[in-house]
Amino acid sequence: MEVRGVWAIGDALLGLTSWDSPLVQRDLERLFEAGDGEWYNQEFVYSVHCQMQAKMDSLLEDFEFVHGETYGKWQEAVKSPGGD
């Protein structure tokens, strides 16, 4: 499964986006806008996590649909190979 466009930094890590991209730079700034005693922004990381979870749920739905369509048609063909 491909998960693109959820997080600009993730796309940059995969080589899909330049590290110089304004979106990547914005996400890097957000990531390291941390409160006292913190080295990263936990709220930002949680929001990215939620976006990633929503994307994965959507991809799983798509996979289940495609698998059901393909497997269902294959199963029907196996049951009646002569078109009976």
N, C-alpha and C positions, 0 to 999 in steps of 0.2 A: 504494500500500500504506500502511496505517496502522500505525504502530508506537507503541502506547500502553503505559504502565505499566512500561516497562523502567527508566526513570530519572525520578524525580519532578521534577527540574529541567527535563528535556526536556518533560514534560507542562506545566509552568508556562510555559515559553517559547512553547508552542503555545496557551496560554490555556485549557488543559483543567483545570488545577489552580491554586488560589490560591497566590501566593507566601507567604502566611501559613500554609499547610498545614504541620502538624508533620512530614510526610514530606519536604517540600521543604526545610524548615529543617534537618532531620537530614542530608539529602544535601549541603546547602551547608556545614554544619560538617565533614562527612567530606571534602568536596572540598578545603577549605582547611586541614585538619590536616596540614601539611607538615613534613617534616624540615628540619634545618638547611640553609640555602642554597637551599631549594626554595620556590616560591610556591604549589604545589598538590600534592595527594597523588596521586602517580603510580600507586600500587597501586590506589587507589579508581577512578581513571580507567580503568585496565586492566580491572578487574572489570566496570565498566559496559560497556566495549567488548566483553568476552566475552559478557555478557548480550545486548547488541544483536546480536552476530553469531549467537548461538543463535536469537534471535527472527527475524532475517532468514532464516536457514536454514529455520525452520519455515514462515514465510510463503511462501518459494519452493516448498517441498514442496506446500503447499496450492494455490498458483497452478498448478503443473505438473499436479496432479491435476484441478483444475477445467478447465484448458485441455484436457487429454487427454480428459476426459469430454465436453466440449462439442464439441471439434473432431472427435473420433471419431464422435459421433452425426451431426454435420453431414456429415462425409465419407461415411458410410454412406448418408445421404439423397440426396446428390448422385449417388452411383454408381447408385442404383436409385430414380429419382424416381417411377416408377409402382408401386413396391412389389414389383418383380421379384426 
